[in-house]
Amino acid sequence: MKNLGQMMKQAQQMQAKMAEMQEGLGALEISGGAGGGMVTVTLNGKGEMQGLKIDPSLVNSDDVEVLEDLVTAAFNDAKTKVEAHMQEEMSKLTGGLKLPPGMNLPF
């Protein structure tokens, strides 16, 4: 039974570290870009958009599709970076323990 107690203690410690990590996600800011930096999207660690920068030279009412595509690409770039950061942090937290497929933490 000593092993079970030890396991429960480790689970509680991991839960506390995960809660701490989740709190810090709101403060984390990661940017992604497109068009050679002409469009930049900044997301927090929860994947919420915090900012959008568009080079004024892209603002052309005759070619809105290009701007829409660049904003989408910049958002996707930032989202990929957030997910990679989260994967890295979770790997540190779990000590490299592989989670079952489909089990994505912390959300």
Backbone as CSV, one residue per row, in Angstrom:
resi,resn,N_x,N_y,N_z,CA_x,CA_y,CA_z,C_x,C_y,C_z
1,MET,0.811,-1.198,0.000,0.000,0.000,0.000,0.859,1.270,0.000
2,LYS,2.110,1.132,0.395,3.000,2.285,0.421,3.153,2.872,-0.981
3,ASN,3.214,2.006,-2.006,3.326,2.457,-3.386,2.113,3.276,-3.812
4,LEU,0.931,2.860,-3.390,-0.297,3.560,-3.748,-0.294,4.964,-3.136
5,GLY,0.138,5.079,-1.907,0.230,6.392,-1.256,1.204,7.296,-1.970
6,GLN,2.325,6.731,-2.370,3.347,7.487,-3.107,2.772,7.957,-4.454
7,MET,2.043,7.065,-5.134,1.446,7.401,-6.416,0.424,8.529,-6.262
8,MET,-0.377,8.475,-5.219,-1.388,9.505,-4.973,-0.714,10.849,-4.697
9,LYS,0.379,10.815,-3.956,1.107,12.050,-3.654,1.668,12.655,-4.943
10,GLN,2.225,11.813,-5.817,2.764,12.291,-7.089,1.652,12.854,-7.968
11,ALA,0.491,12.208,-7.961,-0.644,12.681,-8.757,-1.090,14.056,-8.255
12,GLN,-1.112,14.249,-6.956,-1.505,15.538,-6.392,-0.487,16.621,-6.766
13,GLN,0.793,16.271,-6.731,1.832,17.227,-7.102,1.702,17.612,-8.572
14,MET,1.435,16.630,-9.430,1.268,16.896,-10.853,0.045,17.779,-11.081
15,GLN,-1.027,17.510,-10.342,-2.234,18.314,-10.473,-1.960,19.768,-10.065
16,ALA,-1.218,19.970,-9.012,-0.878,21.319,-8.563,-0.018,22.037,-9.603
17,LYS,0.961,21.320,-10.174,1.817,21.921,-11.196,1.003,22.265,-12.443
18,MET,0.053,21.406,-12.802,-0.779,21.646,-13.970,-1.659,22.882,-13.748
19,ALA,-2.207,23.026,-12.556,-3.027,24.199,-12.238,-2.184,25.468,-12.323
20,GLU,-0.963,25.392,-11.832,-0.043,26.534,-11.893,0.275,26.891,-13.339
21,MET,0.494,25.859,-14.168,0.799,26.076,-15.571,-0.387,26.731,-16.279
22,GLN,-1.599,26.264,-15.990,-2.787,26.823,-16.622,-2.967,28.293,-16.270
23,GLU,-2.658,28.662,-15.047,-2.762,30.057,-14.638,-1.820,30.938,-15.449
24,GLY,-0.653,30.416,-15.748,0.332,31.179,-16.502,0.034,31.289,-17.985
25,LEU,-0.876,30.462,-18.482,-1.167,30.469,-19.917,-1.767,31.794,-20.392
26,GLY,-2.546,32.429,-19.545,-3.159,33.694,-19.923,-2.130,34.792,-20.135
27,ALA,-1.009,34.708,-19.448,0.036,35.727,-19.567,1.001,35.446,-20.710
28,LEU,1.052,34.208,-21.162,1.952,33.825,-22.247,1.486,34.459,-23.555
29,GLU,2.399,35.022,-24.323,2.057,35.581,-25.627,2.998,35.013,-26.678
30,ILE,2.396,34.462,-27.734,3.163,33.880,-28.838,2.621,34.467,-30.128
31,SER,3.525,34.929,-30.996,3.111,35.548,-32.254,3.426,34.648,-33.434
32,GLY,2.582,34.759,-34.433,2.785,34.059,-35.699,2.652,35.083,-36.805
33,GLY,3.331,34.831,-37.909,3.303,35.814,-38.990,3.065,35.198,-40.350
34,ALA,2.733,36.058,-41.287,2.538,35.646,-42.681,2.915,36.829,-43.566
35,GLY,3.156,36.522,-44.818,3.496,37.588,-45.763,4.801,38.273,-45.429
36,GLY,5.762,37.505,-44.950,7.052,38.089,-44.603,6.967,39.075,-43.448
37,GLY,6.022,38.814,-42.527,5.874,39.678,-41.361,4.915,40.833,-41.582
38,MET,4.253,40.862,-42.729,3.315,41.955,-43.003,2.024,41.810,-42.200
39,VAL,1.738,40.572,-41.779,0.592,40.312,-40.902,1.107,39.502,-39.722
40,THR,0.812,39.971,-38.510,1.226,39.275,-37.297,0.028,39.119,-36.374
41,VAL,-0.150,37.887,-35.885,-1.208,37.589,-34.930,-0.544,37.149,-33.637
42,THR,-1.019,37.682,-32.517,-0.500,37.305,-31.206,-1.607,36.615,-30.425
43,LEU,-1.294,35.409,-29.926,-2.231,34.627,-29.128,-1.678,34.450,-27.732
44,ASN,-2.574,34.253,-26.758,-2.098,33.862,-25.435,-1.988,32.343,-25.406
45,GLY,-1.538,31.801,-24.314,-1.333,30.358,-24.204,-2.603,29.543,-24.266
46,LYS,-3.743,30.207,-24.151,-5.024,29.514,-24.255,-5.569,29.545,-25.674
47,GLY,-4.817,30.158,-26.594,-5.236,30.215,-27.992,-6.168,31.372,-28.293
48,GLU,-6.291,32.318,-27.369,-7.148,33.478,-27.581,-6.334,34.589,-28.232
49,MET,-6.911,35.221,-29.263,-6.192,36.267,-29.966,-6.053,37.497,-29.073
50,GLN,-4.822,37.973,-28.966,-4.516,39.144,-28.152,-4.198,40.368,-29.002
51,GLY,-3.782,40.120,-30.231,-3.418,41.258,-31.071,-3.326,40.872,-32.528
52,LEU,-3.477,41.868,-33.387,-3.387,41.688,-34.833,-2.723,42.930,-35.403
53,LYS,-1.640,42.740,-36.141,-0.940,43.855,-36.779,-0.947,43.599,-38.290
54,ILE,-1.340,44.633,-39.036,-1.399,44.538,-40.491,-0.622,45.709,-41.076
55,ASP,0.325,45.392,-41.949,1.083,46.443,-42.630,0.099,47.267,-43.472
56,PRO,0.115,48.580,-43.337,-0.834,49.437,-44.071,-0.810,49.241,-45.593
57,SER,0.311,48.801,-46.125,0.392,48.618,-47.580,-0.516,47.480,-48.065
58,LEU,-0.965,46.626,-47.149,-1.849,45.520,-47.537,-3.311,45.925,-47.617
59,VAL,-3.642,47.079,-47.064,-5.037,47.512,-47.022,-5.415,48.083,-48.389
60,ASN,-6.149,47.260,-49.131,-6.580,47.617,-50.475,-7.974,47.019,-50.671
61,SER,-8.955,47.862,-50.813,-10.336,47.377,-50.916,-10.570,46.508,-52.151
62,ASP,-9.682,46.587,-53.146,-9.847,45.774,-54.351,-9.324,44.356,-54.175
63,ASP,-8.542,44.115,-53.116,-7.933,42.795,-52.950,-8.029,42.327,-51.500
64,VAL,-9.234,42.237,-50.995,-9.474,41.843,-49.612,-9.091,40.379,-49.374
65,GLU,-9.234,39.538,-50.389,-8.957,38.105,-50.236,-7.516,37.839,-49.802
66,VAL,-6.573,38.575,-50.338,-5.167,38.384,-49.962,-4.992,38.688,-48.478
67,LEU,-5.573,39.778,-48.016,-5.478,40.143,-46.606,-6.130,39.081,-45.730
68,GLU,-7.298,38.598,-46.128,-7.982,37.543,-45.371,-7.118,36.284,-45.282
69,ASP,-6.502,35.916,-46.393,-5.638,34.734,-46.410,-4.424,34.912,-45.502
70,LEU,-3.841,36.098,-45.516,-2.670,36.352,-44.682,-3.025,36.352,-43.199
71,VAL,-4.177,36.903,-42.837,-4.605,36.892,-41.437,-4.831,35.443,-40.988
72,THR,-5.487,34.661,-41.826,-5.720,33.255,-41.502,-4.399,32.510,-41.341
73,ALA,-3.463,32.723,-42.259,-2.160,32.053,-42.187,-1.393,32.467,-40.936
74,ALA,-1.435,33.746,-40.586,-0.730,34.227,-39.393,-1.344,33.626,-38.134
75,PHE,-2.669,33.552,-38.086,-3.343,32.949,-36.931,-2.942,31.479,-36.801
76,ASN,-2.979,30.759,-37.914,-2.616,29.339,-37.876,-1.172,29.132,-37.458
77,ASP,-0.284,30.018,-37.889,1.121,29.947,-37.486,1.255,30.140,-35.981
78,ALA,0.567,31.140,-35.452,0.618,31.393,-34.008,0.018,30.233,-33.233
79,LYS,-1.094,29.688,-33.711,-1.764,28.572,-33.032,-0.853,27.345,-32.999
80,THR,-0.153,27.077,-34.086,0.791,25.952,-34.135,1.900,26.139,-33.108
81,LYS,2.389,27.372,-32.976,3.445,27.662,-32.009,2.939,27.503,-30.573
82,VAL,1.700,27.927,-30.307,1.112,27.761,-28.972,0.996,26.278,-28.641
83,GLU,0.501,25.490,-29.601,0.345,24.053,-29.366,1.687,23.364,-29.133
84,ALA,2.717,23.772,-29.878,4.051,23.199,-29.683,4.590,23.559,-28.301
85,HIS,4.354,24.794,-27.882,4.791,25.227,-26.547,4.078,24.403,-25.475
86,MET,2.784,24.225,-25.640,2.005,23.453,-24.670,2.495,22.007,-24.601
87,GLN,2.781,21.418,-25.742,3.281,20.044,-25.787,4.603,19.936,-25.037
88,GLU,5.464,20.923,-25.242,6.764,20.948,-24.566,6.589,21.077,-23.052
89,GLU,5.699,21.979,-22.635,5.454,22.169,-21.201,4.833,20.923,-20.575
90,MET,3.917,20.281,-21.278,3.291,19.064,-20.749,4.308,17.938,-20.644
91,SER,5.223,17.885,-21.604,6.263,16.866,-21.568,7.147,17.056,-20.342
92,LYS,7.456,18.311,-20.023,8.248,18.602,-18.820,7.473,18.195,-17.564
93,LEU,6.194,18.503,-17.574,5.345,18.243,-16.418,5.173,16.747,-16.162
94,THR,5.003,15.983,-17.223,4.763,14.541,-17.085,6.054,13.744,-17.123
95,GLY,7.176,14.424,-17.257,8.457,13.729,-17.293,8.614,12.851,-18.518
96,GLY,8.006,13.269,-19.630,8.113,12.512,-20.867,7.106,11.386,-20.976
97,LEU,6.248,11.237,-19.981,5.226,10.195,-19.993,4.282,10.431,-21.157
98,LYS,4.093,9.452,-22.001,3.202,9.583,-23.144,1.766,9.367,-22.687
99,LEU,0.892,10.296,-23.050,-0.521,10.169,-22.730,-1.221,9.357,-23.807
100,PRO,-2.315,8.693,-23.465,-3.060,7.929,-24.468,-3.529,8.829,-25.593
101,PRO,-3.651,8.299,-26.826,-4.111,9.104,-27.951,-5.460,9.760,-27.646
102,GLY,-5.588,11.008,-28.037,-6.829,11.742,-27.817,-6.903,12.430,-26.464
103,MET,-5.962,12.135,-25.594,-5.967,12.760,-24.272,-5.018,13.943,-24.288
104,ASN,-5.581,15.122,-24.527,-4.792,16.339,-24.603,-4.988,17.156,-23.350
105,LEU,-3.923,17.402,-22.649,-3.997,18.206,-21.444,-3.287,19.524,-21.699
106,PRO,-3.642,20.574,-21.066,-4.606,20.730,-20.006,-6.034,20.968,-20.485
107,PHE,-6.299,21.086,-21.806,-7.678,21.271,-22.216,-8.156,20.173,-23.102
